[in-house]
Amino acid sequence: MSSTRSVPRLRWEQLPSDVQGGFADVLGSPVESADSQEEGFSPGMAARCVLADGRKAFVKATSSSINTHSRAMMVHEGLVNAAFGDDAPVPEFLGSVEVDEWFGLAFADVEGRLPATPWNDHDLELVVAAVDALAVPPVEGIPHLTEVLGPAFQGWDRLATQGADLTDVEPWLDQATIVQLAEISAGWVDACPPEALVHADIRADNLLIEPDGNVLVVDWANAGLGPACLDVVGMIPSIAMQGGPGPSELWARSVHSETAAPADIDAFVVAIAGYFTDAARQPPVAEIPMLRDFQEAQGVWARRWVKDRLDL
């Protein structure tokens, strides 16, 4: 459960003793050894552990003093994982720990690997098929994606209000085009029926491929209710960024490309491109120093997809 982009991480040994004790209570055995996962996007602690009784677990924790937003996302992730059925393609959820400002999650450890990056056809075929089939039924108590992603997907609106001219970023992104994209992206709300539990942040470092080729999806901190096709649309810029095929070719590989309304996909693609374009221009996040560069790298491919779909 790691990525190639490091953030400052706490080690298991640095957790307060009462938080460590909380994990022991949830796991039914104290942690005997912990291999801290030093890479990833979420500030806090993440470790693969061996328990005193010989079992293995993956644990992670953060606190509001480290990053308030990350703690809130972890709380949301816990609610989502607690609601999954037995057949969901996710690691087994073992429970949550809450001690004062700290919050943590525990999962059964998975003998899996991240997809190869740069992407290869074998892993891409496995992942596209798995995400195409990712139709987790709506879960009671989980918010709609319009609530989870609403502010984030208003990127073009904010840029239009600012009178931004981004021809230095893309020659075709003048003020008039930004206003047009804001109007198109607004359609994503009406194209978002709550038919499934959508992960909304699938990329290589949120996937685990087991030895038998089964694909598990992890880190459901942004999940909400929406259309199943949105997970395929959302992961495409990251795959293209990490050496996979271009967005149009990737989308054509999905079964959703044959059934989803083109205007709905236009709205999703434009909204996602607006998110990355606007987010990459925001001030750096001290706890996640590489975040803005990562968003811009995906924004490059999302904007290319917009240009291709809308013939701009």
C-alpha positions in Angstrom: 0.0 0.0 0.0 2.6 2.5 -1.0 3.4 4.8 -3.9 6.6 6.3 -5.4 6.0 9.8 -4.0 7.3 10.2 -0.5 5.8 12.3 2.3 7.1 12.7 5.8 5.9 9.6 7.7 5.7 8.8 11.3 7.0 5.4 12.2 4.9 2.9 14.3 7.4 3.4 17.2 6.5 7.1 17.3 2.8 6.6 17.9 1.6 7.4 21.4 1.5 4.3 23.6 -2.3 4.5 24.1 -2.8 4.6 20.3 -0.6 1.5 20.0 -2.7 -0.1 22.7 -5.9 0.8 20.8 -4.6 -1.1 17.8 -3.8 -4.1 20.0 -7.3 -4.1 21.3 -8.8 -3.9 17.7 -6.4 -6.6 16.4 -6.8 -8.9 19.3 -3.0 -9.1 19.7 -0.2 -6.5 20.2 2.1 -5.6 17.4 5.4 -7.4 17.6 7.2 -5.8 14.6 6.2 -3.1 12.1 7.6 -2.3 8.7 6.8 1.4 8.2 5.7 2.3 4.7 7.7 5.4 4.0 6.0 6.5 0.8 2.5 7.7 -0.2 0.4 10.8 -0.2 -1.3 10.8 3.2 0.7 12.3 6.1 0.7 10.1 9.2 1.8 6.6 10.0 1.3 3.5 7.8 2.9 0.1 8.5 2.7 -3.6 7.7 2.8 -5.4 11.0 3.4 -8.8 12.4 1.3 -9.5 15.5 2.4 -11.4 18.6 0.1 -14.2 17.6 1.7 -14.5 14.2 -1.0 -12.8 12.1 -0.2 -9.9 9.8 -2.0 -6.6 9.5 -1.8 -3.2 7.8 -2.4 -0.2 10.0 -2.4 3.5 9.5 -3.1 6.5 11.6 -3.0 10.2 11.7 -4.0 13.1 14.0 -5.5 16.5 13.7 -2.2 18.0 14.8 -0.6 16.5 11.7 -3.3 17.4 9.2 -7.0 18.0 10.1 -8.2 17.2 6.5 -6.3 13.9 6.4 -7.8 12.9 9.8 -11.4 13.7 8.5 -10.7 11.7 5.3 -9.5 8.7 7.4 -12.7 8.8 9.5 -14.7 8.8 6.3 -12.7 5.9 5.0 -13.4 4.0 8.1 -17.2 4.5 7.7 -17.0 3.3 4.1 -15.0 0.1 4.9 -17.2 -0.7 7.8 -20.2 -0.8 5.4 -18.6 -3.1 2.7 -20.2 -6.5 2.1 -18.0 -9.6 2.1 -17.8 -9.7 -1.7 -16.3 -6.2 -2.1 -12.9 -6.2 -3.8 -11.1 -4.7 -0.8 -8.8 -5.9 2.0 -10.7 -7.2 5.1 -11.4 -4.3 7.5 -10.5 -5.1 11.1 -11.6 -2.0 12.8 -10.8 1.6 13.8 -9.0 3.3 16.6 -9.8 6.7 18.1 -7.8 8.1 20.9 -8.1 11.9 21.5 -6.9 13.6 18.3 -5.7 10.4 16.8 -7.6 8.1 14.4 -6.5 4.9 12.8 -7.6 2.0 10.7 -6.6 -1.7 10.7 -6.8 -4.1 7.8 -5.8 -7.7 7.1 -2.4 -7.6 5.3 -2.6 -8.4 1.6 0.1 -10.3 -0.3 -0.3 -8.1 -3.3 1.7 -5.7 -5.5 1.1 -2.4 -7.0 0.6 -2.3 -10.8 3.8 -1.8 -12.7 4.6 1.7 -13.6 5.2 2.6 -16.4 2.1 0.6 -17.0 2.3 -2.6 -19.1 -0.6 -4.2 -21.0 -0.9 -7.2 -18.7 -1.6 -5.1 -15.6 -3.6 -2.6 -17.5 -5.9 -5.3 -18.8 -6.4 -6.7 -15.2 -7.1 -3.2 -13.8 -9.5 -2.0 -16.5 -11.5 -5.2 -16.2 -11.6 -5.0 -12.4 -12.7 -1.3 -12.4 -15.3 -2.0 -15.1 -16.7 -4.6 -12.8 -16.4 -2.4 -9.7 -20.1 -2.0 -9.0 -20.3 -1.8 -5.2 -24.0 -1.2 -4.3 -24.9 2.1 -2.6 -24.2 2.2 1.1 -26.6 3.8 3.5 -25.1 6.8 5.3 -22.4 7.5 2.6 -22.8 10.9 1.0 -23.4 11.6 -2.7 -20.4 12.5 -4.8 -21.9 15.9 -5.4 -21.3 16.5 -1.6 -17.9 14.9 -1.5 -16.5 16.4 -4.7 -18.7 19.4 -5.3 -16.3 22.1 -4.4 -13.3 20.3 -6.0 -15.2 20.0 -9.3 -15.8 23.7 -9.5 -12.3 24.5 -10.7 -13.3 26.0 -14.0 -15.9 28.2 -12.2 -13.3 29.6 -9.9 -10.9 30.2 -12.8 -13.6 31.9 -14.8 -14.6 34.1 -11.9 -11.0 35.1 -11.6 -10.9 36.1 -15.3 -8.0 33.7 -15.7 -6.2 33.4 -19.0 -4.2 30.1 -19.1 -2.8 30.3 -22.6 0.6 30.0 -21.0 -0.5 26.6 -19.8 -2.4 25.5 -23.0 -2.6 27.8 -26.0 -6.4 27.1 -26.4 -7.2 28.0 -22.7 -8.2 31.6 -23.1 -10.8 33.3 -20.9 -13.7 32.5 -23.3 -12.8 28.8 -23.4 -12.5 28.7 -19.6 -16.1 30.1 -19.3 -17.3 27.5 -21.8 -15.6 24.7 -19.8 -17.2 25.9 -16.6 -20.6 25.6 -18.3 -19.9 22.1 -19.6 -18.5 20.9 -16.3 -21.7 22.0 -14.4 -23.5 19.1 -16.2 -21.6 16.5 -14.1 -24.1 17.0 -11.2 -27.1 15.9 -13.4 -25.0 13.0 -14.8 -24.4 11.6 -11.4 -27.1 9.2 -10.3 -26.3 7.4 -7.0 -26.2 4.0 -8.5 -23.0 2.7 -6.9 -20.4 3.4 -4.3 -17.6 5.2 -6.3 -14.0 5.2 -5.1 -13.3 8.5 -6.8 -9.5 8.3 -6.5 -8.3 5.2 -8.3 -4.7 5.2 -9.5 -1.8 2.8 -9.3 -0.9 3.4 -5.7 -4.5 2.6 -4.7 -4.6 -0.8 -6.3 -3.2 -4.1 -5.2 -2.8 -7.1 -7.6 -2.8 -10.4 -5.8 -0.8 -13.4 -7.1 -3.8 -14.9 -8.8 -4.5 -11.7 -10.7 -7.3 -10.5 -8.5 -7.3 -6.7 -8.1 -8.2 -5.0 -4.8 -9.0 -1.4 -4.4 -7.7 0.4 -1.3 -7.9 3.9 0.3 -11.6 4.8 0.0 -11.2 8.2 1.7 -12.9 10.0 -1.1 -15.8 7.6 -1.8 -19.3 8.7 -2.4 -22.4 7.6 -4.3 -22.5 8.1 -8.0 -22.3 6.4 -11.4 -20.0 3.3 -11.7 -18.4 4.7 -14.9 -16.9 7.6 -13.0 -14.1 5.5 -11.5 -12.9 4.5 -15.0 -13.0 8.1 -16.2 -11.3 9.3 -13.0 -8.3 6.9 -13.2 -7.5 7.6 -16.8 -5.3 10.7 -16.4 -3.1 9.0 -13.8 -2.6 5.9 -16.1 -1.7 8.1 -19.0 0.7 10.1 -16.8 2.4 6.9 -15.7 3.2 5.6 -19.2 -0.1 4.1 -20.2 -2.0 4.7 -23.4 -3.6 8.1 -24.1 -7.0 8.9 -22.6 -9.1 8.3 -25.6 -7.5 4.9 -26.2 -7.9 4.0 -22.5 -11.5 5.0 -22.4 -12.2 2.9 -25.5 -11.0 -0.2 -23.6 -13.7 0.2 -21.0 -17.2 -1.4 -21.4 -18.6 1.9 -20.1 -17.5 3.7 -23.3 -20.2 1.7 -25.1 -23.0 2.5 -22.7 -22.4 5.9 -21.0 -23.9 9.0 -22.6 -21.2 11.0 -24.4 -22.4 14.3 -23.0 -22.2 12.9 -19.4 -18.6 11.7 -20.0 -17.8 15.2 -21.5 -19.0 16.8 -18.3 -17.0 14.4 -16.1 -13.8 14.8 -18.1 -14.1 18.5 -18.1 -14.8 18.7 -14.4 -11.8 16.5 -13.6 -9.6 18.6 -15.8 -10.8 21.7 -14.0 -10.1 20.1 -10.7 -6.5 19.3 -11.6 -5.9 22.6 -13.3 -7.2 24.7 -10.4 -5.7 22.5 -7.7 -2.2 22.6 -9.2 -2.3 26.4 -9.0 -3.0 26.5 -5.2 -0.3 27.0 -2.6 1.8 24.0 -1.7 0.7 21.7 1.1 3.6 21.5 3.6 2.7 18.0 4.7 2.5 16.7 1.1 5.2 18.7 -0.8 4.9 16.8 -4.1 1.1 17.1 -4.3 0.8 20.1 -6.7 3.3 18.6 -9.2 1.4 15.4 -9.1 -1.9 17.2 -9.8 -0.4 19.2 -12.6 1.0 16.0 -14.2 -2.5 14.5 -14.3 -3.9 17.9 -15.4 -1.8 17.8 -18.5 -3.4 14.5 -19.6 -6.9 15.5 -18.5 -6.7 18.7 -20.6 -5.5 16.8 -23.6 -8.5 14.6 -23.2 -10.8 17.6 -23.0 -9.2 19.1 -26.1 -9.7 15.8 -28.0 -13.3 15.2 -26.9 -14.4 18.7 -27.5 -12.3 19.3 -30.6 -10.8 22.5 -29.2 
